[in-house]
């Protein structure tokens, strides 16, 4: 036990001020003794608590400080006394902590002795205070951070699963790949972190203890665990609410997309309750993601990234949405929107592919533009050279050909055409598609596939041999381009 640890007690941190002698704060503390005046002779490892203000001049304080240094005592606590600069300089030179307080010194003495006799009491008090402060009410991250920050008198933050702050702020870094309570030494203090688990860490609660508060690092983890439990309860309740809302929004979107007549009064009421607009001109968007992505949990992140006034509906394989204009947008305005959406797409980092439709008016136009966006996203999934982003206005004939590849007769024919390539190693179907996407550029195909250009050249020669075709002939190139794209889309 050290004096630094005593100073981290809540009452001591609030009412005691260190005047000088900070270099001696880590001296071992063995006992805390009270004295009525400054003539006391301290024992080794003793914190001397002067119960009454020292009468006379500062020479008595100087003498007490010297006796503490000679005896190997831990420090001196003075009641409401502000010694002269000379006394402070002496305490600094002898590394004897000189403290002052405006609170009753004997009350502080009792707390210090309790800490020495039963250190676990401080841990229990903090744990109980955390329970009482958080209570049974569901609290969002901002409220939990405020409560824990007040109890610890230290910076506290709730971080998401990537380490970005959701509430509060700390400067240290949490080891996100270790889903266990953590303690990390940082400059001038200690960073404590506790995971908030929902199958895997969904959040982290972190506290940065600095100065004398760092001496309390062994006491804080149980309190952080209690606060993490409060966050977990809020997460579970919030998740249930999000999933109910997602199911409702998905069902409403499905009803809108199935419309073949004017929407009835009940559907219009549901649309109004959701805050959606049916009038005006709509530009659809679709974001597809791998199955492992939790679309419900990521919806707010996607909406922040899009940074446009859009309706966004989450579902199993991504998000579908649209932007509504009061009047028919100009081509320049649509291109500007597509550029902003493409920039947002690059920031998502979810392994996503995005498609954007053309503007269509009224409720029936909503289904058309969303269908176009879905088509564009399907094509974007196979086009790394476009950053997995496509706008229907950029597609032209490609979209019409995509519709043809969806027919019942085309896919079997496409599979039969490229079947010789699927029975040999080397991913020849994808190589063929990338090669034709790159307009027969060996170098660009190698870059897209991440292989050497000699490997691409060898694969193309092998493809021509297996299929018995000449890829310099336009008609054979077109047929194989469509066939390889259809097979890849179907497999995915």
MARVEXSE-697533 format. One record per residue (C-alpha): residue in one letter; x, y, z. Coordinates in steps of 0.001 Angstrom, whole numbers, always signed. Example, Ala and Ser with C-alpha at 12.3 -4.5 7.8 and 13.67 -1.06 7.14 Angstrom:
BEGIN
  residu        u        v        w
       A   +12300    -4500    +7800
       S   +13670    -1060    +7140
***
This chain:
BEGIN
  residu        u        v        w
       X       +0       +0       +0
       X    +1236    +3484     -830
       X      +74    +7036     -156
       X     -787    +7324    -3853
       X    -3337    +4543    -3368
       X    -4885    +6355     -382
       X    -5166    +9549    -2411
       X    -7256    +7624    -4968
       X   -10009    +7022    -2363
       X   -13070    +9083    -3361
       X   -13138   +11241     -218
       X    -9384   +11810     -299
       X    -9444   +12620    -4020
       X   -12195   +15161    -3387
       X   -10942   +16847     -209
       X    -7148   +16394      -34
       X    -4650   +18463    -2006
       X     -985   +17632    -2544
       X    +1151   +20696    -1850
       X    +4640   +19262    -2277
       X    +6741   +16111    -2119
       X    +5114   +14264    -5050
       X    +8273   +12174    -5508
       X    +7467   +10306    -2284
       X    +3906    +9263    -3104
       X    +4945    +5673    -3787
       X    +6660    +5110     -441
       X    +5231    +2126    +1476
       X    +2446    +3074    +3889
       X    +2264     +997    +7071
       X      +89    +3045    +9436
       X    -1880    +6288    +9799
       X    -1520    +8161   +13094
       X    -3166   +11296   +14459
       X    -1397   +14010   +16445
       X    -2660   +17208   +18019
       X     +365   +19307   +17120
       X    +3496   +19346   +15015
       X    +5801   +18082   +17791
       X    +4920   +14455   +17041
       X    +7749   +12013   +16246
       X    +6573    +9811   +13358
       X    +7385    +6128   +12921
       X    +8733    +4504    +9747
       X    +6016    +4106    +7090
       X    +3643    +6407    +8965
       X    +1277    +8973    +7515
       X     +999   +11666   +10169
       X    -2414   +13367   +10368
       X    -2304   +16643   +12308
       X    -5751   +17009   +13882
       X    -5587   +20751   +14691
       X    -4203   +23714   +12782
       X     -550   +24315   +13584
       X      -75   +27408   +15755
       X    +2903   +29687   +15402
       X    +5298   +29907   +12501
       X    +6126   +27513    +9708
       X    +9302   +26341   +11459
       X    +7158   +23766   +13291
       X    +5966   +22328    +9947
       X    +9554   +22342    +8684
       X   +10650   +20426   +11768
       X    +7873   +17839   +11347
       X    +8808   +17346    +7679
       X   +12470   +16809    +8651
       X   +11495   +14284   +11358
       X    +9379   +12410    +8790
       X   +12304   +12269    +6383
       X   +14708   +11101    +9100
       X   +12294    +8393   +10328
       X   +11352    +7129    +6882
       X    +7737    +8198    +7390
       X    +5338    +8397    +4437
       X    +3937   +11934    +4633
       X    +2096   +14680    +6533
       X    -1563   +15777    +6310
       X    -2300   +19286    +7629
       X    -5829   +20601    +8359
       X    -6627   +23797    +6434
       X    -3026   +24999    +6574
       X    -1187   +26643    +3677
       X    +2519   +26514    +4586
       X    +4964   +29027    +3171
       X    +6891   +28388      -21
       X   +10002   +27500    +1999
       X    +8192   +24601    +3686
       X    +6989   +23311     +326
       X   +10455   +23506    -1142
       X   +11796   +21561    +1833
       X    +9137   +18849    +1369
       X   +10011   +18603    -2330
       X   +13739   +18358    -1575
       X   +13220   +15627    +1048
       X   +10526   +13852    -1063
       X    +8089   +13935    +1868
       X    +4485   +14372     +602
       X    +2911   +17425    +2233
       X     -904   +17379    +2077
       X    -3667   +19732    +3164
       X    -7429   +19342    +3575
       X   -10496   +21379    +4445
       X   -12402   +18282    +5571
       X   -12331   +16856    +9102
       X    -8913   +15149    +9203
       X   -10011   +12402   +11598
       X   -12718   +11271    +9127
       X   -10030   +10950    +6471
       X    -7832    +9053    +8945
       X   -10610    +6488    +9544
       X   -11017    +5887    +5801
       X    -7277    +5479    +5304
       X    -7046    +2992    +8176
       X    -9981    +1001    +6749
       X    -8176     +801    +3428
       X    -5035     -459    +5139
       X    -6944    -3028    +7204
       X    -9336    -4262    +4478
       X    -8415    -3063     +964
       X   -11330    -5005     -548
       X   -13800    -2580    +1096
       X   -12960      +98    -1468
       X   -13668    -2361    -4278
       X   -16979    -3329    -2681
       X   -17964     +322    -2153
       X   -17258    +1187    -5790
       X   -19148    -1884    -6963
       X   -22156    -1008    -4809
       X   -22069    +2629    -5944
       X   -22039    +1510    -9585
       X   -25014     -802    -9034
       X   -26979    +1953    -7315
       X   -26109    +4631    -9888
       X   -27044    +2497   -12909
       X   -30093     +838   -11323
       X   -32447    -1424   -13267
       X   -33462    +1134   -15902
       X   -32172     +632   -19445
       X   -29517    +3246   -20114
       X   -28000    +4160   -23494
       X   -24190    +4341   -23837
       X   -24115    +8098   -23212
       X   -25743    +7722   -19789
       X   -23552    +4772   -18795
       X   -20435    +6755   -19714
       X   -21638    +9750   -17655
       X   -22291    +7567   -14587
       X   -18975    +5692   -14729
       X   -17006    +8860   -15473
       X   -18471   +10509   -12376
       X   -17697    +7521   -10159
       X   -14141    +7069   -11428
       X   -13342   +10767   -11964
       X   -11546    +9655   -15139
       X   -12131    +9611   -18916
       X   -14528    +6824   -19942
       X   -15720    +5754   -23405
       X   -17923    +3200   -25123
       X   -16245    +1938   -28306
       X   -17772      -25   -31169
       X   -16374    -3340   -32395
       X   -13792    -1477   -34510
       X   -12578     +734   -31665
       X   -14367    +3921   -32778
       X   -15951    +5926   -29915
       X   -19743    +5808   -29624
       X   -19843    +7876   -26437
       X   -17097    +9536   -24406
       X   -13432    +9478   -25347
       X   -10178    +7799   -24312
       X    -6761    +8124   -25940
       X    -5517    +4561   -25399
       X    -6213    +1665   -27785
       X    -8133    -1484   -26912
       X    -6903    -4843   -28268
       X   -10053    -5635   -30245
       X    -9013    -9192   -31096
       X    -8914   -10210   -27412
       X   -12480   -10563   -26108
       X   -11475   -10456   -22423
       X   -11105    -7737   -19767
       X    -7898    -5842   -20453
       X    -5370    -3732   -18604
       X    -2852    -1731   -20638
       X     -170     +602   -19346
       X     -328    +3996   -21079
       X    +1666    +7181   -20614
       X    +1031    +8347   -17077
       X    -1680    +5852   -16304
       X    -3625    +2668   -17026
       X    -6266    +1847   -19654
       X    -8901     -649   -18479
       X   -11360    -2181   -20955
       X   -14239    -4638   -20632
       X   -16022    -6278   -23602
       X   -19784    -6005   -24026
       X   -20603    -9394   -25490
       X   -23351   -10437   -27891
       X   -21875   -13718   -29198
       X   -18807   -11614   -30002
       X   -17760    -8178   -28659
       X   -20337    -5670   -29911
       X   -18920    -2840   -27792
       X   -16109    -2072   -25378
       X   -16307      -58   -22172
       X   -12952    +1616   -21517
       X   -11676    +3790   -18657
       X    -8395    +5684   -18624
       X    -7021    +6139   -15095
       X    -4283    +8749   -14800
       X    -2379   +10390   -11970
       X    -3345    +9159    -8514
       X    -6434    +7464    -9978
       X    -4143    +4940   -11684
       X    -3352    +3520    -8226
       X    -6961    +2341    -8089
       X    -6654     +191   -11229
       X    -7058    -3057    -9250
       X   -10354    -1832    -7782
       X   -12108     -656   -10968
       X   -12559    -3837   -13134
       X   -15570    -5262   -11204
       X   -17347    -1917   -11535
       X   -16601    -1892   -15267
       X   -18087    -5392   -15512
       X   -21310    -4142   -13889
       X   -21467    -1182   -16290
       X   -20746    -3506   -19234
       X   -23712    -5617   -18105
       X   -25921    -2514   -18213
       X   -24711    -1837   -21757
       X   -25423    -5440   -22706
       X   -29027    -5156   -21456
       X   -29470    -1978   -23474
       X   -27960    -3636   -26552
       X   -30308    -6614   -26316
       X   -33382    -4421   -25893
       X   -32260    -2111   -28669
       X   -31538    -5075   -30937
       X   -35053    -6453   -30431
       X   -36503    -3050   -31264
       X   -34308    -2741   -34370
       X   -35278    -6203   -35585
       X   -39001    -5497   -35110
       X   -38596    -2245   -37010
       X   -36555    -3977   -39732
       X   -39214    -6648   -40245
       X   -41904    -4000   -40487
       X   -39922    -1890   -42964
       X   -39005    -4920   -45072
       X   -42641    -6017   -45254
       X   -43709    -2497   -46240
       X   -41044    -2319   -48949
       X   -42156    -5703   -50287
       X   -45771    -4494   -50512
       X   -44643    -1383   -52399
       X   -42494    -3293   -54864
       X   -45369    -5693   -55640
       X   -47737    -2863   -56551
       X   -49312    -3014   -59987
       X   -52077     -489   -59253
       X   -52435    +2682   -57210
       X   -51715    +1988   -53501
       X   -54769    +1698   -51258
       X   -55552    +3828   -48231
       X   -54105    +1317   -45751
       X   -50782    +1097   -47608
       X   -50578    +4869   -47934
       X   -51158    +5176   -44175
       X   -48338    +2698   -43434
       X   -46041    +4594   -45803
       X   -46886    +7890   -44089
       X   -46300    +6362   -40644
       X   -42853    +5227   -41824
       X   -42052    +8757   -43026
       X   -41638    +7649   -46645
       X   -42768    +9542   -49746
       X   -44537    +8002   -52735
       X   -44868   +11163   -54806
       X   -42060   +12801   -56745
       X   -39216   +11124   -58621
       X   -37285    +8246   -57084
       X   -33705    +7031   -57662
       X   -33210    +3517   -56318
       X   -30081    +2055   -54723
       X   -29127    -1421   -53614
       X   -26147    -2456   -51475
       X   -25334    -6154   -51403
       X   -23048    -7628   -48747
       X   -21675   -11052   -47763
       X   -23938   -13209   -45610
       X   -21693   -12742   -42559
       X   -22517    -9003   -42308
       X   -25103    -8132   -39640
       X   -27285    -5785   -41677
       X   -29559    -4851   -38766
       X   -26635    -3736   -36600
       X   -24927    -1901   -39481
       X   -27919      +71   -40755
       X   -27125    +3282   -38878
       X   -23520    +3083   -40046
       X   -24698    +2723   -43671
       X   -27084    +5672   -43357
       X   -24327    +7852   -41914
       X   -21976    +6827   -44728
       X   -24537    +7580   -47460
       X   -24968   +11117   -46118
       X   -28029   +11769   -48322
       X   -31717   +12094   -47518
       X   -32555    +8499   -48418
       X   -34891    +5763   -47259
       X   -32797    +2681   -46417
       X   -34334     -723   -45631
       X   -32214    -3583   -44313
       X   -32782    -7195   -45302
       X   -30879   -10474   -45373
       X   -28466    -9735   -48211
       X   -27929    -5996   -47755
       X   -29887    -2757   -48006
       X   -32373    -1400   -50509
       X   -33311    +2259   -50617
       X   -34084    +5293   -52675
       X   -33718    +9062   -52838
       X   -36825   +11117   -53689
       X   -36828   +14414   -55621
       X   -39786   +16815   -55724
       X   -39385   +17275   -59482
       X   -37723   +15351   -62270
       X   -33969   +15668   -61595
       X   -31629   +16816   -64324
       X   -29020   +14415   -65667
       X   -26345   +16457   -63907
       X   -28153   +16176   -60586
       X   -28495   +12400   -60957
       X   -24793   +12068   -61832
       X   -23915   +14163   -58781
       X   -26015   +11861   -56588
       X   -24360    +8775   -58104
       X   -20925   +10275   -57424
       X   -21806   +10884   -53776
       X   -23165    +7364   -53405
       X   -20025    +5922   -54973
       X   -17860    +7891   -52530
       X   -19996    +6587   -49650
       X   -19685    +3036   -51004
       X   -15890    +3272   -50836
       X   -16038    +4141   -47125
       X   -18254    +1215   -46074
       X   -15556    -1505   -46185
       X   -18082    -4304   -45793
       X   -17161    -6256   -48921
       X   -20211    -4572   -50475
       X   -21341    -4063   -54067
       X   -23684    -1196   -54958
       X   -26011     -400   -57812
       X   -27958    +2802   -58530
       X   -31087    +3026   -60724
       X   -32447    +5755   -62956
       X   -35073    +8310   -61832
       X   -38701    +7147   -62141
       X   -41868    +8987   -61047
       X   -44720    +8107   -58672
       X   -45279    +4881   -56680
       X   -45072    +2574   -59673
       X   -41734    +4129   -60621
       X   -40314    +3169   -57232
       X   -40430     -537   -58096
       X   -38801     +149   -61468
       X   -35853    +2134   -60121
       X   -35260     -346   -57275
       X   -35252    -3225   -59797
       X   -32691    -1333   -61889
       X   -30540     -764   -58813
       X   -30690    -4478   -58003
       X   -29634    -5322   -61566
       X   -26755    -2880   -61365
       X   -25652    -4315   -57997
       X   -25699    -7855   -59446
       X   -23404    -6738   -62235
       X   -21232    -4689   -59850
       X   -20587    -7816   -57777
       X   -18531    -9238   -60670
       X   -16728    -6022   -61634
       X   -13791    -5221   -59361
       X   -12478    -2835   -62027
       X   -15420     -476   -61259
       X   -14901     -745   -57500
       X   -17993    -3003   -57341
       X   -20193      +52   -58061
       X   -22433     +606   -61088
       X   -25002    +3209   -62071
       X   -27662    +2116   -64581
       X   -26906    +5098   -66795
       X   -23405    +3662   -67159
       X   -24676     +230   -68183
       X   -26497     +757   -71481
       X   -26676    -2521   -73393
       X   -25196    -4470   -70480
       X   -28451    -4154   -68518
       X   -30546    -5346   -71456
       X   -28242    -8319   -71919
       X   -28489    -9080   -68210
       X   -32266    -9367   -68558
       X   -31757   -11860   -71374
       X   -29342   -13944   -69290
       X   -32116   -14398   -66712
       X   -34305   -16388   -69081
       X   -34889   -20099   -68454
       X   -33086   -21136   -71634
       X   -29959   -19034   -71375
       X   -28357   -20296   -68176
       X   -28255   -23997   -69169
       X   -26812   -23009   -72527
       X   -24233   -20773   -70821
       X   -23159   -23590   -68490
       X   -22832   -26002   -71378
       X   -20737   -23484   -73315
       X   -18145   -23009   -70538
       X   -18370   -26535   -69093
       X   -14892   -27564   -70382
       X   -13389   -24725   -68321
       X   -15024   -25829   -65055
       X   -13504   -29306   -65093
       X    -9870   -28132   -64941
       X    -7978   -26150   -62263
       X    -7108   -22489   -62592
       X   -10492   -20702   -62177
       X   -10699   -20350   -65958
       X   -14297   -19068   -66039
       X   -13478   -16064   -63863
       X   -10247   -15507   -65784
       X   -12229   -15467   -69044
       X   -14785   -13005   -67649
       X   -12105   -10674   -66275
       X   -10143   -10856   -69552
       X   -13200    -9899   -71612
       X   -14166    -7174   -69075
       X   -10659    -5757   -69528
       X   -11060    -5699   -73331
       X    -8447    -8436   -73791
       X    -5748    -6620   -71800
       X    -3416    -9225   -70286
       X    -1865    -6672   -67899
       X    -5202    -5314   -66610
       X    -6587    -8839   -66167
       X    -3502    -9806   -64163
       X    -4022    -6779   -61910
       X    -7706    -7584   -61337
       X    -7013   -11244   -60546
       X    -3852   -10556   -58555
       X    -1676   -12942   -60593
       X    +1306   -12607   -62926
       X     +601   -11599   -66539
       X    +2330   -14768   -67774
       X     -202   -16781   -65765
       X    -3063   -14908   -67477
       X    -1543   -15454   -70929
       X    -1187   -19174   -70256
       X    -4773   -19401   -69013
       X    -6177   -17592   -72074
       X    -4288   -19926   -74391
       X    -5640   -22878   -72432
       X    -9207   -21474   -72649
       X    -8997   -21119   -76434
       X    -7670   -24667   -76676
       X   -10350   -26194   -74419
       X   -13247   -24344   -76075
       X   -11869   -24439   -79606
       X   -12503   -20710   -80078
       X   -10634   -17649   -81281
       X   -11116   -14829   -78770
       X   -10172   -12248   -81372
       X   -13514   -12892   -83139
       X   -16245   -10470   -81909
       X   -19167   -12924   -82055
       X   -17332   -15576   -80028
       X   -16162   -12954   -77546
       X   -19756   -11716   -77007
       X   -21190   -15199   -76502
       X   -18458   -16208   -74054
       X   -18636   -12877   -72229
       X   -22359   -13321   -71565
       X   -21990   -17002   -70709
       X   -19135   -16513   -68242
       X   -20921   -13588   -66551
       X   -24186   -15522   -66230
       X   -22450   -18574   -64739
       X   -20537   -16436   -62213
       X   -23704   -14580   -61169
       X   -25601   -17838   -60803
       X   -22852   -19429   -58713
       X   -22697   -16429   -56395
***
